[in-house]
């Protein structure tokens, strides 16, 4: 069996591209789900850790409170991830503008450096 068939058609290439996208998406979702589970577990354990370390916070260590903290930790984690994706999206969208203005700043900086070099040469 060959990895790339000899009779490669557009349909086969399309299926292969869909497969790659599926694997990438499944990996991202698995990573997100695992991170969310860790955040919920840490939130669940917070009241018990508070009681064990005797931090003095007014939190009772019972299952209902732990579930409440787990839900809060999960909500905070998902809000953080959502905002992270939104910020990343806007960075991608605004990349041409940021690149353009950064190029103008570099050109201006080179011009100023050249002027400083000329002044130093004239000073000597």
Protein Blocks (a to p, Z undefined) as FASTA:
>chain_A
ZZbdfklcfklmmmmmmmmmmmmmmmmmmmmmmmmmmmmmmmmmmmmmmmmnonopacdd
dfklmmmmmmmmmmmmmmmmmmmmmmmmmmmmmmmmmmmmmmmmmmmmmmmmmmmmmmmm
mmZZ
